[in-house]
Amino acid sequence: MKKTIQNLLLTSLLLTTSHAIAQEVDEMDIMYGSIRKSEANVRSGPGTQYPILWIYKKFGYPVEIIRKYQSWYQVRDIEGEMGWVYKSLISKRRTTLVGEGKPLVMYKQPDATEPLIKFAPGVILAVDHCTPHLCKIVYGNLSGWVVKKRLEMGVY
């Protein structure tokens, strides 16, 4: 009888603890962000006790922020890979990648009459905002408009 009560108490404690941890993981509205440093470890879980799966080595690389657990964000990258990154290594600044194919032309105005610069595939650009077909982007001290469908991530 004493063992049965101990088992019930232990089971109750485990269920309560796992429920509390599950509640600490904040489901978020999915949003886009970027890598804040030139190197960021991606781990299998939200903590330094979890192994490093890979390391992002590109400042500004776009990621999708899926959820938060304490000081950690679960992110998904352009290839669909997911992992956990420490909060201070993630910026909420939206970035995007130029898609494959021809160079992407940035125009001064949305009417696309005055080209400013061309970007090669894979170039990282900061996203200001988007319309249904165009995005206003920033690259260094330049800002202008590009065709939205040529961007690979970070745009809605």
N, CA, C and O atoms as a GROMACS GRO file, in nm:
protein
  624
    1MET      N    1   0.083  -0.119   0.000
    1MET     CA    2   0.000   0.000   0.000
    1MET      C    3   0.087   0.125   0.000
    1MET      O    4   0.059   0.221  -0.072
    2LYS      N    5   0.194   0.124   0.082
    2LYS     CA    6   0.283   0.238   0.091
    2LYS      C    7   0.352   0.263  -0.044
    2LYS      O    8   0.368   0.378  -0.085
    3LYS      N    9   0.393   0.152  -0.113
    3LYS     CA   10   0.456   0.164  -0.244
    3LYS      C   11   0.357   0.220  -0.346
    3LYS      O   12   0.396   0.299  -0.432
    4THR      N   13   0.233   0.181  -0.340
    4THR     CA   14   0.131   0.229  -0.432
    4THR      C   15   0.113   0.380  -0.416
    4THR      O   16   0.104   0.452  -0.516
    5ILE      N   17   0.108   0.427  -0.294
    5ILE     CA   18   0.093   0.571  -0.268
    5ILE      C   19   0.216   0.645  -0.318
    5ILE      O   20   0.204   0.753  -0.377
    6GLN      N   21   0.335   0.589  -0.294
    6GLN     CA   22   0.458   0.653  -0.342
    6GLN      C   23   0.457   0.662  -0.495
    6GLN      O   24   0.495   0.765  -0.552
    7ASN      N   25   0.414   0.554  -0.562
    7ASN     CA   26   0.409   0.552  -0.709
    7ASN      C   27   0.309   0.656  -0.761
    7ASN      O   28   0.335   0.725  -0.859
    8LEU      N   29   0.195   0.666  -0.693
    8LEU     CA   30   0.094   0.765  -0.734
    8LEU      C   31   0.148   0.907  -0.716
    8LEU      O   32   0.128   0.992  -0.803
    9LEU      N   33   0.216   0.932  -0.605
    9LEU     CA   34   0.273   1.065  -0.581
    9LEU      C   35   0.380   1.098  -0.685
    9LEU      O   36   0.386   1.210  -0.736
   10LEU      N   37   0.466   1.000  -0.716
   10LEU     CA   38   0.572   1.020  -0.815
   10LEU      C   39   0.513   1.047  -0.954
   10LEU      O   40   0.557   1.137  -1.024
   11THR      N   41   0.413   0.969  -0.992
   11THR     CA   42   0.347   0.988  -1.121
   11THR      C   43   0.283   1.126  -1.127
   11THR      O   44   0.294   1.195  -1.229
   12SER      N   45   0.216   1.165  -1.022
   12SER     CA   46   0.152   1.297  -1.015
   12SER      C   47   0.256   1.408  -1.029
   12SER      O   48   0.233   1.506  -1.100
   13LEU      N   49   0.368   1.394  -0.961
   13LEU     CA   50   0.474   1.494  -0.967
   13LEU      C   51   0.531   1.504  -1.108
   13LEU      O   52   0.553   1.614  -1.158
   14LEU      N   53   0.554   1.388  -1.174
   14LEU     CA   54   0.607   1.388  -1.310
   14LEU      C   55   0.509   1.453  -1.408
   14LEU      O   56   0.551   1.531  -1.493
   15LEU      N   57   0.383   1.422  -1.396
   15LEU     CA   58   0.282   1.482  -1.485
   15LEU      C   59   0.273   1.632  -1.464
   15LEU      O   60   0.262   1.708  -1.561
   16THR      N   61   0.277   1.676  -1.339
   16THR     CA   62   0.270   1.819  -1.309
   16THR      C   63   0.392   1.891  -1.365
   16THR      O   64   0.379   1.999  -1.422
   17THR      N   65   0.510   1.833  -1.348
   17THR     CA   66   0.634   1.894  -1.397
   17THR      C   67   0.634   1.903  -1.549
   17THR      O   68   0.667   2.007  -1.605
   18SER      N   69   0.598   1.793  -1.618
   18SER     CA   70   0.599   1.795  -1.764
   18SER      C   71   0.495   1.891  -1.818
   18SER      O   72   0.516   1.954  -1.921
   19HIS      N   73   0.380   1.904  -1.748
   19HIS     CA   74   0.277   1.999  -1.789
   19HIS      C   75   0.328   2.143  -1.773
   19HIS      O   76   0.302   2.228  -1.858
   20ALA      N   77   0.400   2.169  -1.664
   20ALA     CA   78   0.454   2.303  -1.640
   20ALA      C   79   0.558   2.340  -1.746
   20ALA      O   80   0.559   2.453  -1.794
   21ILE      N   81   0.644   2.245  -1.783
   21ILE     CA   82   0.744   2.271  -1.887
   21ILE      C   83   0.674   2.295  -2.020
   21ILE      O   84   0.712   2.386  -2.094
   22ALA      N   85   0.574   2.216  -2.052
   22ALA     CA   86   0.501   2.234  -2.178
   22ALA      C   87   0.437   2.371  -2.184
   22ALA      O   88   0.430   2.432  -2.291
   23GLN      N   89   0.389   2.422  -2.070
   23GLN     CA   90   0.327   2.553  -2.070
   23GLN      C   91   0.429   2.665  -2.087
   23GLN      O   92   0.395   2.773  -2.133
   24GLU      N   93   0.556   2.639  -2.051
   24GLU     CA   94   0.660   2.742  -2.064
   24GLU      C   95   0.700   2.765  -2.210
   24GLU      O   96   0.754   2.871  -2.241
   25VAL      N   97   0.675   2.669  -2.298
   25VAL     CA   98   0.705   2.688  -2.440
   25VAL      C   99   0.595   2.774  -2.498
   25VAL      O  100   0.479   2.732  -2.507
   26ASP      N  101   0.632   2.895  -2.538
   26ASP     CA  102   0.535   2.989  -2.592
   26ASP      C  103   0.514   2.962  -2.740
   26ASP      O  104   0.607   2.970  -2.820
   27GLU      N  105   0.391   2.929  -2.775
   27GLU     CA  106   0.356   2.922  -2.916
   27GLU      C  107   0.344   3.066  -2.961
   27GLU      O  108   0.277   3.147  -2.897
   28MET      N  109   0.408   3.099  -3.070
   28MET     CA  110   0.410   3.237  -3.118
   28MET      C  111   0.343   3.242  -3.254
   28MET      O  112   0.329   3.141  -3.322
   29ASP      N  113   0.301   3.362  -3.292
   29ASP     CA  114   0.268   3.383  -3.431
   29ASP      C  115   0.401   3.370  -3.503
   29ASP      O  116   0.498   3.437  -3.467
   30ILE      N  117   0.405   3.287  -3.604
   30ILE     CA  118   0.530   3.267  -3.675
   30ILE      C  119   0.572   3.399  -3.737
   30ILE      O  120   0.491   3.470  -3.798
   31MET      N  121   0.700   3.432  -3.720
   31MET     CA  122   0.752   3.556  -3.775
   31MET      C  123   0.891   3.533  -3.831
   31MET      O  124   0.956   3.433  -3.801
   32TYR      N  125   0.934   3.626  -3.912
   32TYR     CA  126   1.067   3.617  -3.970
   32TYR      C  127   1.165   3.703  -3.893
   32TYR      O  128   1.129   3.807  -3.838
   33GLY      N  129   1.289   3.658  -3.889
   33GLY     CA  130   1.397   3.732  -3.827
   33GLY      C  131   1.525   3.698  -3.900
   33GLY      O  132   1.522   3.651  -4.014
   34SER      N  133   1.638   3.722  -3.834
   34SER     CA  134   1.767   3.694  -3.897
   34SER      C  135   1.871   3.666  -3.790
   34SER      O  136   1.852   3.695  -3.672
   35ILE      N  137   1.982   3.609  -3.834
   35ILE     CA  138   2.092   3.579  -3.744
   35ILE      C  139   2.167   3.709  -3.715
   35ILE      O  140   2.206   3.781  -3.807
   36ARG      N  141   2.186   3.740  -3.586
   36ARG     CA  142   2.244   3.867  -3.542
   36ARG      C  143   2.397   3.869  -3.545
   36ARG      O  144   2.455   3.977  -3.552
   37LYS      N  145   2.462   3.755  -3.542
   37LYS     CA  146   2.609   3.747  -3.534
   37LYS      C  147   2.664   3.675  -3.657
   37LYS      O  148   2.589   3.618  -3.736
   38SER      N  149   2.795   3.678  -3.673
   38SER     CA  150   2.857   3.607  -3.785
   38SER      C  151   2.867   3.456  -3.758
   38SER      O  152   2.896   3.379  -3.849
   39GLU      N  153   2.843   3.416  -3.634
   39GLU     CA  154   2.834   3.274  -3.600
   39GLU      C  155   2.726   3.253  -3.495
   39GLU      O  156   2.719   3.325  -3.395
   40ALA      N  157   2.642   3.153  -3.518
   40ALA     CA  158   2.536   3.121  -3.422
   40ALA      C  159   2.517   2.970  -3.418
   40ALA      O  160   2.490   2.907  -3.521
   41ASN      N  161   2.530   2.912  -3.298
   41ASN     CA  162   2.509   2.769  -3.281
   41ASN      C  163   2.361   2.737  -3.287
   41ASN      O  164   2.278   2.807  -3.229
   42VAL      N  165   2.328   2.629  -3.357
   42VAL     CA  166   2.192   2.578  -3.362
   42VAL      C  167   2.192   2.445  -3.289
   42VAL      O  168   2.266   2.354  -3.324
   43ARG      N  169   2.109   2.436  -3.186
   43ARG     CA  170   2.109   2.318  -3.099
   43ARG      C  171   1.982   2.236  -3.117
   43ARG      O  172   1.882   2.283  -3.172
   44SER      N  173   1.988   2.113  -3.070
   44SER     CA  174   1.875   2.021  -3.082
   44SER      C  175   1.764   2.052  -2.982
   44SER      O  176   1.652   2.004  -2.998
   45GLY      N  177   1.794   2.131  -2.880
   45GLY     CA  178   1.695   2.168  -2.779
   45GLY      C  179   1.728   2.304  -2.721
   45GLY      O  180   1.834   2.360  -2.750
   46PRO      N  181   1.638   2.357  -2.638
   46PRO     CA  182   1.656   2.492  -2.584
   46PRO      C  183   1.746   2.499  -2.462
   46PRO      O  184   1.699   2.517  -2.350
   47GLY      N  185   1.876   2.486  -2.483
   47GLY     CA  186   1.972   2.494  -2.372
   47GLY      C  187   2.109   2.450  -2.418
   47GLY      O  188   2.123   2.378  -2.516
   48THR      N  189   2.211   2.495  -2.344
   48THR     CA  190   2.348   2.459  -2.381
   48THR      C  191   2.379   2.312  -2.354
   48THR      O  192   2.481   2.262  -2.401
   49GLN      N  193   2.294   2.244  -2.280
   49GLN     CA  194   2.315   2.101  -2.256
   49GLN      C  195   2.280   2.018  -2.380
   49GLN      O  196   2.315   1.900  -2.386
   50TYR      N  197   2.214   2.077  -2.478
   50TYR     CA  198   2.177   2.005  -2.600
   50TYR      C  199   2.290   2.018  -2.702
   50TYR      O  200   2.358   2.120  -2.707
   51PRO      N  201   2.311   1.913  -2.782
   51PRO     CA  202   2.422   1.918  -2.878
   51PRO      C  203   2.399   2.021  -2.989
   51PRO      O  204   2.286   2.053  -3.025
   52ILE      N  205   2.511   2.073  -3.041
   52ILE     CA  206   2.506   2.164  -3.155
   52ILE      C  207   2.483   2.082  -3.281
   52ILE      O  208   2.556   1.987  -3.308
   53LEU      N  209   2.380   2.119  -3.357
   53LEU     CA  210   2.349   2.049  -3.482
   53LEU      C  211   2.430   2.107  -3.598
   53LEU      O  212   2.483   2.032  -3.680
   54TRP      N  213   2.439   2.238  -3.603
   54TRP     CA  214   2.518   2.308  -3.704
   54TRP      C  215   2.540   2.450  -3.657
   54TRP      O  216   2.485   2.492  -3.555
   55ILE      N  217   2.620   2.527  -3.732
   55ILE     CA  218   2.649   2.666  -3.698
   55ILE      C  219   2.617   2.754  -3.818
   55ILE      O  220   2.668   2.730  -3.928
   56TYR      N  221   2.533   2.854  -3.797
   56TYR     CA  222   2.512   2.954  -3.902
   56TYR      C  223   2.635   3.043  -3.905
   56TYR      O  224   2.682   3.088  -3.800
   57LYS      N  225   2.688   3.070  -4.023
   57LYS     CA  226   2.809   3.150  -4.035
   57LYS      C  227   2.787   3.272  -4.125
   57LYS      O  228   2.881   3.324  -4.184
   58LYS      N  229   2.663   3.317  -4.134
   58LYS     CA  230   2.632   3.434  -4.216
   58LYS      C  231   2.551   3.533  -4.135
   58LYS      O  232   2.438   3.504  -4.096
   59PHE      N  233   2.608   3.649  -4.110
   59PHE     CA  234   2.534   3.757  -4.044
   59PHE      C  235   2.414   3.793  -4.131
   59PHE      O  236   2.426   3.809  -4.252
   60GLY      N  237   2.298   3.806  -4.067
   60GLY     CA  238   2.177   3.845  -4.140
   60GLY      C  239   2.103   3.734  -4.208
   60GLY      O  240   2.001   3.758  -4.272
   61TYR      N  241   2.151   3.609  -4.195
   61TYR     CA  242   2.084   3.497  -4.262
   61TYR      C  243   1.938   3.488  -4.215
   61TYR      O  244   1.913   3.489  -4.095
   62PRO      N  245   1.843   3.481  -4.309
   62PRO     CA  246   1.702   3.480  -4.270
   62PRO      C  247   1.657   3.349  -4.205
   62PRO      O  248   1.695   3.241  -4.248
   63VAL      N  249   1.576   3.362  -4.102
   63VAL     CA  250   1.515   3.246  -4.036
   63VAL      C  251   1.370   3.278  -4.003
   63VAL      O  252   1.329   3.394  -3.994
   64GLU      N  253   1.294   3.173  -3.986
   64GLU     CA  254   1.155   3.184  -3.942
   64GLU      C  255   1.154   3.148  -3.794
   64GLU      O  256   1.201   3.041  -3.756
   65ILE      N  257   1.102   3.236  -3.711
   65ILE     CA  258   1.096   3.211  -3.566
   65ILE      C  259   0.963   3.143  -3.537
   65ILE      O  260   0.856   3.198  -3.563
   66ILE      N  261   0.972   3.022  -3.483
   66ILE     CA  262   0.853   2.939  -3.465
   66ILE      C  263   0.797   2.945  -3.324
   66ILE      O  264   0.677   2.961  -3.303
   67ARG      N  265   0.887   2.932  -3.225
   67ARG     CA  266   0.842   2.936  -3.085
   67ARG      C  267   0.955   2.980  -2.995
   67ARG      O  268   1.071   2.987  -3.036
   68LYS      N  269   0.917   3.009  -2.871
   68LYS     CA  270   1.014   3.055  -2.772
   68LYS      C  271   1.004   2.968  -2.648
   68LYS      O  272   0.894   2.930  -2.608
   69TYR      N  273   1.118   2.937  -2.589
   69TYR     CA  274   1.124   2.869  -2.459
   69TYR      C  275   1.229   2.941  -2.376
   69TYR      O  276   1.348   2.933  -2.407
   70GLN      N  277   1.188   3.009  -2.273
   70GLN     CA  278   1.276   3.089  -2.189
   70GLN      C  279   1.357   3.184  -2.277
   70GLN      O  280   1.299   3.271  -2.341
   71SER      N  281   1.490   3.170  -2.284
   71SER     CA  282   1.573   3.260  -2.364
   71SER      C  283   1.615   3.198  -2.497
   71SER      O  284   1.718   3.235  -2.553
   72TRP      N  285   1.537   3.104  -2.546
   72TRP     CA  286   1.571   3.033  -2.669
   72TRP      C  287   1.459   3.044  -2.771
   72TRP      O  288   1.341   3.042  -2.735
   73TYR      N  289   1.496   3.055  -2.899
   73TYR     CA  290   1.399   3.053  -3.009
   73TYR      C  291   1.419   2.928  -3.092
   73TYR      O  292   1.531   2.890  -3.124
   74GLN      N  293   1.308   2.864  -3.126
   74GLN     CA  294   1.315   2.758  -3.225
   74GLN      C  295   1.298   2.823  -3.361
   74GLN      O  296   1.203   2.899  -3.383
   75VAL      N  297   1.391   2.794  -3.452
   75VAL     CA  298   1.388   2.857  -3.583
   75VAL      C  299   1.387   2.751  -3.693
   75VAL      O  300   1.426   2.636  -3.673
   76ARG      N  301   1.341   2.796  -3.811
   76ARG     CA  302   1.345   2.712  -3.931
   76ARG      C  303   1.415   2.795  -4.038
   76ARG      O  304   1.389   2.915  -4.051
   77ASP      N  305   1.503   2.732  -4.115
   77ASP     CA  306   1.573   2.806  -4.219
   77ASP      C  307   1.513   2.780  -4.356
   77ASP      O  308   1.413   2.709  -4.369
   78ILE      N  309   1.575   2.836  -4.457
   78ILE     CA  310   1.523   2.828  -4.593
   78ILE      C  311   1.515   2.684  -4.645
   78ILE      O  312   1.434   2.654  -4.733
   79GLU      N  313   1.598   2.596  -4.591
   79GLU     CA  314   1.597   2.456  -4.632
   79GLU      C  315   1.499   2.372  -4.550
   79GLU      O  316   1.488   2.251  -4.573
   80GLY      N  317   1.429   2.434  -4.456
   80GLY     CA  318   1.332   2.363  -4.374
   80GLY      C  319   1.391   2.300  -4.249
   80GLY      O  320   1.319   2.236  -4.173
   81GLU      N  321   1.522   2.316  -4.228
   81GLU     CA  322   1.586   2.261  -4.109
   81GLU      C  323   1.547   2.342  -3.986
   81GLU      O  324   1.537   2.464  -3.992
   82MET      N  325   1.524   2.273  -3.872
   82MET     CA  326   1.484   2.341  -3.750
   82MET      C  327   1.581   2.311  -3.637
   82MET      O  328   1.642   2.205  -3.631
   83GLY      N  329   1.595   2.409  -3.547
   83GLY     CA  330   1.677   2.394  -3.430
   83GLY      C  331   1.655   2.512  -3.336
   83GLY      O  332   1.574   2.600  -3.363
   84TRP      N  333   1.728   2.512  -3.225
   84TRP     CA  334   1.712   2.614  -3.122
   84TRP      C  335   1.835   2.705  -3.117
   84TRP      O  336   1.948   2.658  -3.118
   85VAL      N  337   1.810   2.836  -3.111
   85VAL     CA  338   1.917   2.936  -3.109
   85VAL      C  339   1.892   3.028  -2.990
   85VAL      O  340   1.778   3.067  -2.962
   86TYR      N  341   2.000   3.063  -2.920
   86TYR     CA  342   1.988   3.153  -2.806
   86TYR      C  343   1.934   3.288  -2.852
   86TYR      O  344   1.975   3.340  -2.956
   87LYS      N  345   1.844   3.344  -2.775
   87LYS     CA  346   1.769   3.465  -2.810
   87LYS      C  347   1.858   3.581  -2.854
   87LYS      O  348   1.823   3.652  -2.948
   88SER      N  349   1.972   3.603  -2.788
   88SER     CA  350   2.057   3.718  -2.822
   88SER      C  351   2.124   3.703  -2.958
   88SER      O  352   2.180   3.799  -3.010
   89LEU      N  353   2.118   3.584  -3.017
   89LEU     CA  354   2.178   3.562  -3.149
   89LEU      C  355   2.077   3.581  -3.263
   89LEU      O  356   2.112   3.567  -3.380
   90ILE      N  357   1.954   3.613  -3.227
   90ILE     CA  358   1.848   3.634  -3.326
   90ILE      C  359   1.804   3.779  -3.325
   90ILE      O  360   1.780   3.838  -3.219
   91SER      N  361   1.796   3.836  -3.443
   91SER     CA  362   1.743   3.972  -3.459
   91SER      C  363   1.603   3.962  -3.515
   91SER      O  364   1.574   3.872  -3.594
   92LYS      N  365   1.517   4.051  -3.476
   92LYS     CA  366   1.382   4.051  -3.532
   92LYS      C  367   1.375   4.130  -3.663
   92LYS      O  368   1.268   4.152  -3.718
   93ARG      N  369   1.493   4.172  -3.711
   93ARG     CA  370   1.499   4.240  -3.840
   93ARG      C  371   1.479   4.135  -3.950
   93ARG      O  372   1.553   4.037  -3.957
   94ARG      N  373   1.380   4.158  -4.034
   94ARG     CA  374   1.350   4.064  -4.142
   94ARG      C  375   1.452   4.079  -4.254
   94ARG      O  376   1.482   4.190  -4.298
   95THR      N  377   1.504   3.966  -4.297
   95THR     CA  378   1.591   3.964  -4.414
   95THR      C  379   1.539   3.860  -4.510
   95THR      O  380   1.449   3.782  -4.477
   96THR      N  381   1.595   3.859  -4.630
   96THR     CA  382   1.554   3.765  -4.732
   96THR      C  383   1.675   3.730  -4.817
   96THR      O  384   1.779   3.796  -4.809
   97LEU      N  385   1.661   3.626  -4.897
   97LEU     CA  386   1.766   3.586  -4.991
   97LEU      C  387   1.716   3.606  -5.133
   97LEU      O  388   1.599   3.579  -5.162
   98VAL      N  389   1.803   3.653  -5.220
   98VAL     CA  390   1.769   3.662  -5.362
   98VAL      C  391   1.761   3.520  -5.415
   98VAL      O  392   1.852   3.439  -5.393
   99GLY      N  393   1.652   3.489  -5.486
   99GLY     CA  394   1.631   3.354  -5.539
   99GLY      C  395   1.722   3.321  -5.656
   99GLY      O  396   1.790   3.408  -5.711
  100GLU      N  397   1.719   3.195  -5.692
  100GLU     CA  398   1.801   3.144  -5.804
  100GLU      C  399   1.756   3.204  -5.936
  100GLU      O  400   1.644   3.255  -5.948
  101GLY      N  401   1.844   3.197  -6.034
  101GLY     CA  402   1.811   3.246  -6.167
  101GLY      C  403   1.890   3.370  -6.202
  101GLY      O  404   2.004   3.388  -6.158
  102LYS      N  405   1.829   3.457  -6.281
  102LYS     CA  406   1.895   3.580  -6.324
  102LYS      C  407   1.918   3.673  -6.206
  102LYS      O  408   1.854   3.658  -6.102
  103PRO      N  409   2.009   3.769  -6.224
  103PRO     CA  410   2.025   3.870  -6.118
  103PRO      C  411   1.893   3.945  -6.095
  103PRO      O  412   1.814   3.963  -6.188
  104LEU      N  413   1.872   3.987  -5.971
  104LEU     CA  414   1.750   4.059  -5.932
  104LEU      C  415   1.778   4.209  -5.939
  104LEU      O  416   1.875   4.258  -5.881
  105VAL      N  417   1.693   4.281  -6.010
  105VAL     CA  418   1.709   4.426  -6.025
  105VAL      C  419   1.631   4.497  -5.915
  105VAL      O  420   1.514   4.466  -5.889
  106MET      N  421   1.698   4.593  -5.849
  106MET     CA  422   1.630   4.680  -5.752
  106MET      C  423   1.605   4.813  -5.822
  106MET      O  424   1.694   4.871  -5.885
  107TYR      N  425   1.481   4.862  -5.810
  107TYR     CA  426   1.440   4.987  -5.872
  107TYR      C  427   1.420   5.094  -5.765
  107TYR      O  428   1.387   5.064  -5.650
  108LYS      N  429   1.441   5.219  -5.806
  108LYS     CA  430   1.426   5.332  -5.713
  108LYS      C  431   1.281   5.347  -5.666
  108LYS      O  432   1.256   5.374  -5.549
  109GLN      N  433   1.187   5.331  -5.758
  109GLN     CA  434   1.044   5.346  -5.729
  109GLN      C  435   0.969   5.219  -5.768
  109GLN      O  436   1.020   5.138  -5.846
  110PRO      N  437   0.849   5.199  -5.714
  110PRO     CA  438   0.772   5.078  -5.748
  110PRO      C  439   0.731   5.070  -5.895
  110PRO      O  440   0.692   4.963  -5.942
  111ASP      N  441   0.739   5.180  -5.968
  111ASP     CA  442   0.700   5.175  -6.110
  111ASP      C  443   0.805   5.108  -6.198
  111ASP      O  444   0.783   5.089  -6.317
  112ALA      N  445   0.919   5.073  -6.141
  112ALA     CA  446   1.025   4.996  -6.208
  112ALA      C  447   1.080   5.066  -6.332
  112ALA      O  448   1.112   5.000  -6.432
  113THR      N  449   1.092   5.196  -6.328
  113THR     CA  450   1.147   5.269  -6.443
  113THR      C  451   1.294   5.306  -6.426
  113THR      O  452   1.364   5.327  -6.525
  114GLU      N  453   1.342   5.314  -6.302
  114GLU     CA  454   1.479   5.356  -6.278
  114GLU      C  455   1.556   5.250  -6.199
  114GLU      O  456   1.549   5.248  -6.076
  115PRO      N  457   1.630   5.161  -6.270
  115PRO     CA  458   1.706   5.059  -6.199
  115PRO      C  459   1.821   5.119  -6.118
  115PRO      O  460   1.886   5.214  -6.162
  116LEU      N  461   1.846   5.062  -6.000
  116LEU     CA  462   1.955   5.109  -5.914
  116LEU      C  463   2.074   5.014  -5.914
  116LEU      O  464   2.189   5.057  -5.929
  117ILE      N  465   2.046   4.884  -5.898
  117ILE     CA  466   2.153   4.785  -5.881
  117ILE      C  467   2.095   4.647  -5.909
  117ILE      O  468   1.974   4.626  -5.901
  118LYS      N  469   2.183   4.553  -5.943
  118LYS     CA  470   2.144   4.413  -5.962
  118LYS      C  471   2.209   4.329  -5.853
  118LYS      O  472   2.323   4.353  -5.815
  119PHE      N  473   2.134   4.228  -5.804
  119PHE     CA  474   2.183   4.139  -5.700
  119PHE      C  475   2.193   3.996  -5.754
  119PHE      O  476   2.103   3.949  -5.823
  120ALA      N  477   2.301   3.929  -5.722
  120ALA     CA  478   2.319   3.789  -5.760
  120ALA      C  479   2.236   3.699  -5.668
  120ALA      O  480   2.204   3.739  -5.556
  121PRO      N  481   2.202   3.580  -5.715
  121PRO     CA  482   2.131   3.485  -5.628
  121PRO      C  483   2.210   3.460  -5.499
  121PRO      O  484   2.332   3.452  -5.500
  122GLY      N  485   2.137   3.450  -5.388
  122GLY     CA  486   2.197   3.422  -5.258
  122GLY      C  487   2.233   3.544  -5.176
  122GLY      O  488   2.270   3.531  -5.060
  123VAL      N  489   2.224   3.663  -5.235
  123VAL     CA  490   2.255   3.785  -5.160
  123VAL      C  491   2.148   3.808  -5.054
  123VAL      O  492   2.029   3.788  -5.078
  124ILE      N  493   2.192   3.849  -4.934
  124ILE     CA  494   2.100   3.877  -4.823
  124ILE      C  495   2.059   4.024  -4.828
  124ILE      O  496   2.144   4.112  -4.837
  125LEU      N  497   1.928   4.049  -4.822
  125LEU     CA  498   1.872   4.184  -4.826
  125LEU      C  499   1.781   4.204  -4.705
  125LEU      O  500   1.715   4.110  -4.661
  126ALA      N  501   1.778   4.324  -4.651
  126ALA     CA  502   1.686   4.356  -4.541
  126ALA      C  503   1.551   4.395  -4.602
  126ALA      O  504   1.545   4.466  -4.702
  127VAL      N  505   1.443   4.348  -4.539
  127VAL     CA  506   1.308   4.375  -4.588
  127VAL      C  507   1.248   4.489  -4.507
  127VAL      O  508   1.240   4.482  -4.384
  128ASP      N  509   1.205   4.594  -4.575
  128ASP     CA  510   1.134   4.704  -4.510
  128ASP      C  511   0.986   4.670  -4.500
  128ASP      O  512   0.931   4.662  -4.391
  129HIS      N  513   0.922   4.650  -4.615
  129HIS     CA  514   0.783   4.605  -4.620
  129HIS      C  515   0.750   4.556  -4.760
  129HIS      O  516   0.826   4.578  -4.855
  130CYS      N  517   0.636   4.489  -4.773
  130CYS     CA  518   0.597   4.433  -4.902
  130CYS      C  519   0.454   4.470  -4.936
  130CYS      O  520   0.370   4.491  -4.849
  131THR      N  521   0.428   4.476  -5.066
  131THR     CA  522   0.293   4.486  -5.120
  131THR      C  523   0.263   4.346  -5.176
  131THR      O  524   0.347   4.256  -5.161
  132PRO      N  525   0.149   4.325  -5.236
  132PRO     CA  526   0.124   4.190  -5.290
  132PRO      C  527   0.227   4.142  -5.394
  132PRO      O  528   0.248   4.022  -5.407
  133HIS      N  529   0.291   4.233  -5.468
  133HIS     CA  530   0.382   4.190  -5.574
  133HIS      C  531   0.525   4.242  -5.562
  133HIS      O  532   0.615   4.190  -5.627
  134LEU      N  533   0.547   4.343  -5.478
  134LEU     CA  534   0.678   4.406  -5.466
  134LEU      C  535   0.719   4.414  -5.320
  134LEU      O  536   0.635   4.412  -5.230
  135CYS      N  537   0.851   4.423  -5.296
  135CYS     CA  538   0.901   4.447  -5.161
  135CYS      C  539   0.999   4.564  -5.164
  135CYS      O  540   1.081   4.576  -5.256
  136LYS      N  541   0.988   4.650  -5.064
  136LYS     CA  542   1.088   4.754  -5.047
  136LYS      C  543   1.198   4.694  -4.962
  136LYS      O  544   1.174   4.646  -4.851
  137ILE      N  545   1.320   4.698  -5.014
  137ILE     CA  546   1.433   4.635  -4.946
  137ILE      C  547   1.544   4.737  -4.922
  137ILE      O  548   1.547   4.845  -4.982
  138VAL      N  549   1.633   4.699  -4.833
  138VAL     CA  550   1.747   4.784  -4.799
  138VAL      C  551   1.874   4.702  -4.816
  138VAL      O  552   1.881   4.586  -4.773
  139TYR      N  553   1.974   4.763  -4.878
  139TYR     CA  554   2.104   4.700  -4.894
  139TYR      C  555   2.209   4.808  -4.871
  139TYR      O  556   2.229   4.895  -4.955
  140GLY      N  557   2.275   4.801  -4.756
  140GLY     CA  558   2.370   4.908  -4.721
  140GLY      C  559   2.297   5.040  -4.708
  140GLY      O  560   2.201   5.051  -4.632
  141ASN      N  561   2.341   5.141  -4.783
  141ASN     CA  562   2.274   5.271  -4.777
  141ASN      C  563   2.174   5.290  -4.892
  141ASN      O  564   2.122   5.400  -4.911
  142LEU      N  565   2.148   5.183  -4.968
  142LEU     CA  566   2.050   5.188  -5.077
  142LEU      C  567   1.918   5.129  -5.032
  142LEU      O  568   1.914   5.033  -4.955
  143SER      N  569   1.809   5.185  -5.081
  143SER     CA  570   1.679   5.122  -5.062
  143SER      C  571   1.602   5.136  -5.192
  143SER      O  572   1.617   5.233  -5.265
  144GLY      N  573   1.520   5.037  -5.218
  144GLY     CA  574   1.442   5.038  -5.341
  144GLY      C  575   1.346   4.921  -5.345
  144GLY      O  576   1.320   4.857  -5.243
  145TRP      N  577   1.294   4.894  -5.464
  145TRP     CA  578   1.187   4.797  -5.483
  145TRP      C  579   1.233   4.680  -5.570
  145TRP      O  580   1.304   4.699  -5.668
  146VAL      N  581   1.191   4.560  -5.530
  146VAL     CA  582   1.221   4.439  -5.608
  146VAL      C  583   1.093   4.356  -5.623
  146VAL      O  584   0.996   4.375  -5.550
  147VAL      N  585   1.097   4.265  -5.720
  147VAL     CA  586   0.983   4.174  -5.742
  147VAL      C  587   0.981   4.071  -5.630
  147VAL      O  588   1.079   3.999  -5.608
  148LYS      N  589   0.870   4.064  -5.559
  148LYS     CA  590   0.855   3.979  -5.440
  148LYS      C  591   0.878   3.830  -5.470
  148LYS      O  592   0.940   3.760  -5.390
  149LYS      N  593   0.827   3.782  -5.582
  149LYS     CA  594   0.836   3.637  -5.609
  149LYS      C  595   0.979   3.589  -5.633
  149LYS      O  596   1.003   3.468  -5.638
  150ARG      N  597   1.076   3.680  -5.647
  150ARG     CA  598   1.217   3.642  -5.664
  150ARG      C  599   1.289   3.628  -5.530
  150ARG      O  600   1.408   3.594  -5.526
  151LEU      N  601   1.220   3.655  -5.421
  151LEU     CA  602   1.280   3.648  -5.288
  151LEU      C  603   1.245   3.513  -5.225
  151LEU      O  604   1.132   3.466  -5.238
  152GLU      N  605   1.341   3.452  -5.156
  152GLU     CA  606   1.322   3.316  -5.108
  152GLU      C  607   1.271   3.299  -4.966
  152GLU      O  608   1.219   3.192  -4.934
  153MET      N  609   1.281   3.397  -4.883
  153MET     CA  610   1.234   3.382  -4.745
  153MET      C  611   1.220   3.520  -4.683
  153MET      O  612   1.281   3.616  -4.730
  154GLY      N  613   1.140   3.530  -4.578
  154GLY     CA  614   1.129   3.656  -4.506
  154GLY      C  615   1.021   3.749  -4.556
  154GLY      O  616   1.008   3.861  -4.507
  155VAL      N  617   0.944   3.703  -4.654
  155VAL     CA  618   0.836   3.787  -4.707
  155VAL      C  619   0.704   3.711  -4.698
  155VAL      O  620   0.700   3.589  -4.719
  156TYR      N  621   0.598   3.781  -4.669
  156TYR     CA  622   0.466   3.720  -4.655
  156TYR      C  623   0.389   3.732  -4.785
  156TYR      O  624   0.275   3.687  -4.794
   0.00000   0.00000   0.00000
